[in-house]
């Protein structure tokens, strides 16, 4: 070869480059408190390398098909399982008990948020560059990382969903301290994350082994959409709520690797035509994201009137994303942190469990002839 490397070493060199750049980008994004930083870093770095023509290629052959699988299926399923178990473990029974008697109003408002999101996604699906399924999932207000996985498994454009979802997360995260200061006269505070103990991580490995070992085959057997994510997530949620999981925590290293693999899977499929197509969709998506944000704020007003909680706590409880920014704002204000965090966790779980099925129903009714799915 022209660069003197054997055909075997060229792919290895590209994987090393991808891993090193993703690690550096992850570090920088974590300094900025970006949610799921390894996923976003993997998405961006893999996309840049793919467009530049120096990304890893599908194993066994040189393929010009951007949808040809580059990462072995087993690694992808493992990454989905790790993410599913992690999301399941956030459903801590002690935290959710913070809702008290307000659980039903919060559930109703959560369902209304889902309906608002799917309606916004349906409008996005009217754009000629967006198919109805992708549009329905791109604006779901919660679980951005999980929705990227779900989109691919359901046959949508995961790149479009990833970019729009992280635009939503960024806007919500930036708007929370702004609204807290200008509208409610509150200040924000930093959230300190603690590293799980080795014992808790050890129990986490056992939990992952059980949930993934059972969940992934069951998901495949029952043909559950995104079963490698959703079935282990369901099992981990049940284990957490019943107390079986104990203090189990997913290893930060495994979670980082899982996020990175999911980001790479989406990013390695980027091409210039696809990037241009996403760019043409973003202005319309931005308007819809802002509209959904306003709708969620109005739902917060309704929740406050229903439960008697403060307007500020209910605003934080109903924001369509940015759970770490929400936690920081609620802590700094000295409000009902348990109520806010529990409402946010319930929203995320509701979105990830229900949204895939709601999106498929919406896409089926909105399907139009001649839709160009390969943008």
Secondary structure, 3 states (H helix, E strand, C coil): CCCCCCHHHHHHHHHHHHHHHHHHHHHHHHHCCCCCHHHHHHHHHHHHHHHHCCCCCCCCCCCCCCCCCCCCHHHHHHHHHHHHHHHHHCCCHHHHHHHHHHHHHHHHHHHHHHHHHHHHHHHHCCCCCCCHHHHHHHCCCCCHHHHHHHHHHHCCCHHHHHHHHHHHHHHHHHHHHHHHHHCCCCCCCCCCCCCCCHHHHHHHHHHHHHHHHHHHHHHHHCCCCCHHHHHHHHHHHHHHHHCCCCCCCCCHHHHHHHHHHHHHHHHCCCCHHHHHHHHHHHHHHHHHHHHHHHHHHHHHHHHHHHHCCCHHHHHHHHCCCCHHHHHHHHHHHCCCHHHHHHHHHHHHHHHHHHHHHHHHHHHHHHCCCCCCCCC
